[in-house]
Amino acid sequence: MKHCNSGTRKVIKQLEHCSDIENVRAMHNGYLIYAKNGSKYLVHFSDKAFHPLRRWLKHNTNLKNLTF
């Protein structure tokens, strides 16, 4: 079983409930996030991964406040 902190689980749960996200697929090295506008983003969750993810979400979805 792989370890994952509660911040990662909270972010993934918010992404799954967002209407502009088509799919969140767990990969062996992170998560692949598909937006409805055709853009996709591969995120490797670490301490510095949240800010680039927030920036991508602001440009491609209506999810403006990402909490963790």
Short mmCIF file of the C-alpha atoms (twelve columns), coordinates in Angstrom:
data_MODEL
# 
_entry.id   MODEL 
# 
loop_
_atom_site.group_PDB 
_atom_site.id 
_atom_site.type_symbol 
_atom_site.label_atom_id 
_atom_site.label_alt_id 
_atom_site.label_comp_id 
_atom_site.label_asym_id 
_atom_site.label_seq_id 
_atom_site.Cartn_x 
_atom_site.Cartn_y 
_atom_site.Cartn_z 
_atom_site.pdbx_PDB_model_num 
ATOM 1  C CA . MET A 1  0.000   0.000  0.000   1 
ATOM 2  C CA . LYS A 2  1.374   3.383  -0.990  1 
ATOM 3  C CA . HIS A 3  1.410   6.273  1.418   1 
ATOM 4  C CA . CYS A 4  -0.432  9.465  0.582   1 
ATOM 5  C CA . ASN A 5  -1.171  12.442 2.757   1 
ATOM 6  C CA . SER A 6  -4.620  13.820 3.431   1 
ATOM 7  C CA . GLY A 7  -3.949  16.935 1.321   1 
ATOM 8  C CA . THR A 8  -3.583  14.803 -1.801  1 
ATOM 9  C CA . ARG A 9  -6.828  12.950 -1.120  1 
ATOM 10 C CA . LYS A 10 -8.681  16.237 -0.553  1 
ATOM 11 C CA . VAL A 11 -7.447  17.680 -3.840  1 
ATOM 12 C CA . ILE A 12 -8.395  14.560 -5.838  1 
ATOM 13 C CA . LYS A 13 -11.852 14.559 -4.262  1 
ATOM 14 C CA . GLN A 14 -12.385 18.206 -5.302  1 
ATOM 15 C CA . LEU A 15 -11.252 17.426 -8.843  1 
ATOM 16 C CA . GLU A 16 -13.646 14.485 -9.147  1 
ATOM 17 C CA . HIS A 17 -16.591 16.715 -8.196  1 
ATOM 18 C CA . CYS A 18 -15.652 19.570 -10.564 1 
ATOM 19 C CA . SER A 19 -17.950 19.889 -13.592 1 
ATOM 20 C CA . ASP A 20 -15.131 20.950 -15.960 1 
ATOM 21 C CA . ILE A 21 -12.998 17.866 -15.267 1 
ATOM 22 C CA . GLU A 22 -13.784 14.875 -17.480 1 
ATOM 23 C CA . ASN A 23 -11.619 12.258 -15.842 1 
ATOM 24 C CA . VAL A 24 -9.008  11.826 -13.114 1 
ATOM 25 C CA . ARG A 25 -6.959  8.727  -13.783 1 
ATOM 26 C CA . ALA A 26 -4.473  7.302  -11.287 1 
ATOM 27 C CA . MET A 27 -1.177  6.455  -12.963 1 
ATOM 28 C CA . HIS A 28 1.783   4.637  -11.461 1 
ATOM 29 C CA . ASN A 29 3.605   7.937  -10.897 1 
ATOM 30 C CA . GLY A 30 0.795   10.432 -10.234 1 
ATOM 31 C CA . TYR A 31 -2.586  11.457 -11.585 1 
ATOM 32 C CA . LEU A 32 -3.584  12.355 -15.139 1 
ATOM 33 C CA . ILE A 33 -6.286  15.023 -15.173 1 
ATOM 34 C CA . TYR A 34 -8.409  15.613 -18.278 1 
ATOM 35 C CA . ALA A 35 -10.276 18.915 -18.693 1 
ATOM 36 C CA . LYS A 36 -13.348 19.248 -20.917 1 
ATOM 37 C CA . ASN A 37 -11.575 21.798 -23.130 1 
ATOM 38 C CA . GLY A 38 -9.180  19.050 -24.310 1 
ATOM 39 C CA . SER A 39 -6.259  19.948 -22.082 1 
ATOM 40 C CA . LYS A 40 -4.651  17.358 -19.841 1 
ATOM 41 C CA . TYR A 41 -2.190  17.603 -16.975 1 
ATOM 42 C CA . LEU A 42 -0.017  15.000 -15.280 1 
ATOM 43 C CA . VAL A 43 0.605   15.862 -11.650 1 
ATOM 44 C CA . HIS A 44 3.126   14.187 -9.373  1 
ATOM 45 C CA . PHE A 45 2.047   15.036 -5.860  1 
ATOM 46 C CA . SER A 46 4.836   16.467 -3.783  1 
ATOM 47 C CA . ASP A 47 5.205   19.544 -1.611  1 
ATOM 48 C CA . LYS A 48 5.733   21.866 -4.578  1 
ATOM 49 C CA . ALA A 49 3.127   20.356 -6.914  1 
ATOM 50 C CA . PHE A 50 0.089   22.265 -5.655  1 
ATOM 51 C CA . HIS A 51 0.902   25.697 -7.097  1 
ATOM 52 C CA . PRO A 52 1.404   24.542 -10.731 1 
ATOM 53 C CA . LEU A 53 -1.790  22.473 -10.424 1 
ATOM 54 C CA . ARG A 54 -3.729  25.504 -9.142  1 
ATOM 55 C CA . ARG A 55 -2.373  27.592 -12.018 1 
ATOM 56 C CA . TRP A 56 -3.455  24.970 -14.592 1 
ATOM 57 C CA . LEU A 57 -6.903  24.686 -13.006 1 
ATOM 58 C CA . LYS A 58 -7.430  28.466 -13.095 1 
ATOM 59 C CA . HIS A 59 -6.672  28.552 -16.819 1 
ATOM 60 C CA . ASN A 60 -8.634  25.436 -17.864 1 
ATOM 61 C CA . THR A 61 -11.559 25.034 -15.437 1 
ATOM 62 C CA . ASN A 62 -13.976 27.024 -13.319 1 
ATOM 63 C CA . LEU A 63 -12.393 25.688 -10.109 1 
ATOM 64 C CA . LYS A 64 -10.761 28.820 -8.706  1 
ATOM 65 C CA . ASN A 65 -10.218 27.898 -5.051  1 
ATOM 66 C CA . LEU A 66 -8.333  24.685 -4.466  1 
ATOM 67 C CA . THR A 67 -8.063  23.845 -0.772  1 
ATOM 68 C CA . PHE A 68 -5.849  21.231 0.819   1 
# 
